[in-house]
Amino acid sequence: MNQKILNIILAAAVAILLFLQLRNIGPSTASVKSTDSTSNLKIAYVDLDSIQEKYTFYKEKTQEFEKKKEAADRDLNNAFQKIEAERLAFAKRGESITQAEYENFQRSYQGKMQNLEQQKMVMENNIAGEGVKTMEDLKSRINEFLKEYNKTKGYSYIFSYSSSLNVLFYKDSAYNITNEVVAGLNDSYKKSSGSK
């Protein structure tokens, strides 16, 4: 899910950049821009798969996310097992159960199962919301770093690349700045989090 959200956000950003670039090149200025600005145009790309693999912040957040998801799954499973144990204990009474007791138990059991389903939906929504916030934070951190990084590098565009969302049809590894970006992001994260 994290990958999917990140890919959608980044694809939208690339589409907006391309739209803005194409909008600024009108028919009357196209020939001027193609001769003058192309020579000054510097492009680079960042491999998002590598950022996910090597960026400490992302790895830590992914681990936290997985732990929360596992804890939520464990809690829900324990609650289900408790309700199921109650059902089995009730069923063991066998023929001694009256019709009224059976109907009361059924209502109670169904209510508990519905409550459990609602808890599951709330937990899933909370986890998904945290995932979206983490992706927004990741994007913000990358953008802030790239603004600072690009002050000395002077790139016109820095695109993103991912094997699962292939927006770039061709990429020359000579323009791959991923290692510099990951190193800078990790240094920045260490400074901000007080890590060793």
MODELLER restraints for C-alpha pairs under 7 A, 6 or more apart:
rsr = mdl.restraints
at = mdl.atoms
rsr.add(forms.Gaussian(group=physical.xy_distance, feature=features.Distance(at['CA:2:A'], at['CA:131:A']), mean=6.26, stdev=0.5))
rsr.add(forms.Gaussian(group=physical.xy_distance, feature=features.Distance(at['CA:2:A'], at['CA:135:A']), mean=6.99, stdev=0.5))
rsr.add(forms.Gaussian(group=physical.xy_distance, feature=features.Distance(at['CA:6:A'], at['CA:135:A']), mean=6.02, stdev=0.5))
rsr.add(forms.Gaussian(group=physical.xy_distance, feature=features.Distance(at['CA:7:A'], at['CA:165:A']), mean=6.30, stdev=0.5))
rsr.add(forms.Gaussian(group=physical.xy_distance, feature=features.Distance(at['CA:41:A'], at['CA:156:A']), mean=5.68, stdev=0.5))
rsr.add(forms.Gaussian(group=physical.xy_distance, feature=features.Distance(at['CA:42:A'], at['CA:155:A']), mean=4.65, stdev=0.5))
rsr.add(forms.Gaussian(group=physical.xy_distance, feature=features.Distance(at['CA:42:A'], at['CA:156:A']), mean=5.08, stdev=0.5))
rsr.add(forms.Gaussian(group=physical.xy_distance, feature=features.Distance(at['CA:42:A'], at['CA:157:A']), mean=6.69, stdev=0.5))
rsr.add(forms.Gaussian(group=physical.xy_distance, feature=features.Distance(at['CA:43:A'], at['CA:155:A']), mean=5.59, stdev=0.5))
rsr.add(forms.Gaussian(group=physical.xy_distance, feature=features.Distance(at['CA:43:A'], at['CA:156:A']), mean=5.82, stdev=0.5))
rsr.add(forms.Gaussian(group=physical.xy_distance, feature=features.Distance(at['CA:43:A'], at['CA:157:A']), mean=4.92, stdev=0.5))
rsr.add(forms.Gaussian(group=physical.xy_distance, feature=features.Distance(at['CA:43:A'], at['CA:158:A']), mean=5.81, stdev=0.5))
rsr.add(forms.Gaussian(group=physical.xy_distance, feature=features.Distance(at['CA:44:A'], at['CA:155:A']), mean=6.91, stdev=0.5))
rsr.add(forms.Gaussian(group=physical.xy_distance, feature=features.Distance(at['CA:44:A'], at['CA:157:A']), mean=6.45, stdev=0.5))
rsr.add(forms.Gaussian(group=physical.xy_distance, feature=features.Distance(at['CA:44:A'], at['CA:158:A']), mean=4.78, stdev=0.5))
rsr.add(forms.Gaussian(group=physical.xy_distance, feature=features.Distance(at['CA:44:A'], at['CA:159:A']), mean=6.31, stdev=0.5))
rsr.add(forms.Gaussian(group=physical.xy_distance, feature=features.Distance(at['CA:44:A'], at['CA:175:A']), mean=4.78, stdev=0.5))
rsr.add(forms.Gaussian(group=physical.xy_distance, feature=features.Distance(at['CA:44:A'], at['CA:176:A']), mean=5.98, stdev=0.5))
rsr.add(forms.Gaussian(group=physical.xy_distance, feature=features.Distance(at['CA:44:A'], at['CA:177:A']), mean=6.48, stdev=0.5))
rsr.add(forms.Gaussian(group=physical.xy_distance, feature=features.Distance(at['CA:45:A'], at['CA:158:A']), mean=5.05, stdev=0.5))
rsr.add(forms.Gaussian(group=physical.xy_distance, feature=features.Distance(at['CA:45:A'], at['CA:159:A']), mean=4.46, stdev=0.5))
rsr.add(forms.Gaussian(group=physical.xy_distance, feature=features.Distance(at['CA:45:A'], at['CA:160:A']), mean=5.35, stdev=0.5))
rsr.add(forms.Gaussian(group=physical.xy_distance, feature=features.Distance(at['CA:45:A'], at['CA:161:A']), mean=6.68, stdev=0.5))
rsr.add(forms.Gaussian(group=physical.xy_distance, feature=features.Distance(at['CA:45:A'], at['CA:175:A']), mean=6.30, stdev=0.5))
rsr.add(forms.Gaussian(group=physical.xy_distance, feature=features.Distance(at['CA:45:A'], at['CA:176:A']), mean=5.27, stdev=0.5))
rsr.add(forms.Gaussian(group=physical.xy_distance, feature=features.Distance(at['CA:45:A'], at['CA:177:A']), mean=6.14, stdev=0.5))
rsr.add(forms.Gaussian(group=physical.xy_distance, feature=features.Distance(at['CA:46:A'], at['CA:159:A']), mean=6.26, stdev=0.5))
rsr.add(forms.Gaussian(group=physical.xy_distance, feature=features.Distance(at['CA:46:A'], at['CA:160:A']), mean=4.83, stdev=0.5))
rsr.add(forms.Gaussian(group=physical.xy_distance, feature=features.Distance(at['CA:46:A'], at['CA:161:A']), mean=6.00, stdev=0.5))
rsr.add(forms.Gaussian(group=physical.xy_distance, feature=features.Distance(at['CA:46:A'], at['CA:176:A']), mean=6.08, stdev=0.5))
rsr.add(forms.Gaussian(group=physical.xy_distance, feature=features.Distance(at['CA:46:A'], at['CA:177:A']), mean=5.77, stdev=0.5))
rsr.add(forms.Gaussian(group=physical.xy_distance, feature=features.Distance(at['CA:46:A'], at['CA:178:A']), mean=4.59, stdev=0.5))
rsr.add(forms.Gaussian(group=physical.xy_distance, feature=features.Distance(at['CA:47:A'], at['CA:160:A']), mean=5.93, stdev=0.5))
rsr.add(forms.Gaussian(group=physical.xy_distance, feature=features.Distance(at['CA:47:A'], at['CA:161:A']), mean=4.74, stdev=0.5))
rsr.add(forms.Gaussian(group=physical.xy_distance, feature=features.Distance(at['CA:47:A'], at['CA:162:A']), mean=5.85, stdev=0.5))
rsr.add(forms.Gaussian(group=physical.xy_distance, feature=features.Distance(at['CA:47:A'], at['CA:178:A']), mean=5.74, stdev=0.5))
rsr.add(forms.Gaussian(group=physical.xy_distance, feature=features.Distance(at['CA:48:A'], at['CA:160:A']), mean=6.36, stdev=0.5))
rsr.add(forms.Gaussian(group=physical.xy_distance, feature=features.Distance(at['CA:48:A'], at['CA:161:A']), mean=5.78, stdev=0.5))
rsr.add(forms.Gaussian(group=physical.xy_distance, feature=features.Distance(at['CA:48:A'], at['CA:162:A']), mean=5.28, stdev=0.5))
rsr.add(forms.Gaussian(group=physical.xy_distance, feature=features.Distance(at['CA:49:A'], at['CA:162:A']), mean=5.66, stdev=0.5))
rsr.add(forms.Gaussian(group=physical.xy_distance, feature=features.Distance(at['CA:51:A'], at['CA:182:A']), mean=6.08, stdev=0.5))
rsr.add(forms.Gaussian(group=physical.xy_distance, feature=features.Distance(at['CA:52:A'], at['CA:58:A']), mean=6.04, stdev=0.5))
rsr.add(forms.Gaussian(group=physical.xy_distance, feature=features.Distance(at['CA:52:A'], at['CA:59:A']), mean=6.79, stdev=0.5))
rsr.add(forms.Gaussian(group=physical.xy_distance, feature=features.Distance(at['CA:54:A'], at['CA:182:A']), mean=6.79, stdev=0.5))
rsr.add(forms.Gaussian(group=physical.xy_distance, feature=features.Distance(at['CA:55:A'], at['CA:182:A']), mean=5.81, stdev=0.5))
rsr.add(forms.Gaussian(group=physical.xy_distance, feature=features.Distance(at['CA:55:A'], at['CA:185:A']), mean=6.93, stdev=0.5))
rsr.add(forms.Gaussian(group=physical.xy_distance, feature=features.Distance(at['CA:55:A'], at['CA:186:A']), mean=5.97, stdev=0.5))
rsr.add(forms.Gaussian(group=physical.xy_distance, feature=features.Distance(at['CA:56:A'], at['CA:186:A']), mean=6.02, stdev=0.5))
rsr.add(forms.Gaussian(group=physical.xy_distance, feature=features.Distance(at['CA:57:A'], at['CA:189:A']), mean=6.67, stdev=0.5))
rsr.add(forms.Gaussian(group=physical.xy_distance, feature=features.Distance(at['CA:72:A'], at['CA:123:A']), mean=6.85, stdev=0.5))
rsr.add(forms.Gaussian(group=physical.xy_distance, feature=features.Distance(at['CA:76:A'], at['CA:120:A']), mean=6.89, stdev=0.5))
rsr.add(forms.Gaussian(group=physical.xy_distance, feature=features.Distance(at['CA:145:A'], at['CA:185:A']), mean=6.69, stdev=0.5))
rsr.add(forms.Gaussian(group=physical.xy_distance, feature=features.Distance(at['CA:161:A'], at['CA:167:A']), mean=6.76, stdev=0.5))
rsr.add(forms.Gaussian(group=physical.xy_distance, feature=features.Distance(at['CA:161:A'], at['CA:168:A']), mean=6.66, stdev=0.5))
rsr.add(forms.Gaussian(group=physical.xy_distance, feature=features.Distance(at['CA:190:A'], at['CA:196:A']), mean=6.94, stdev=0.5))
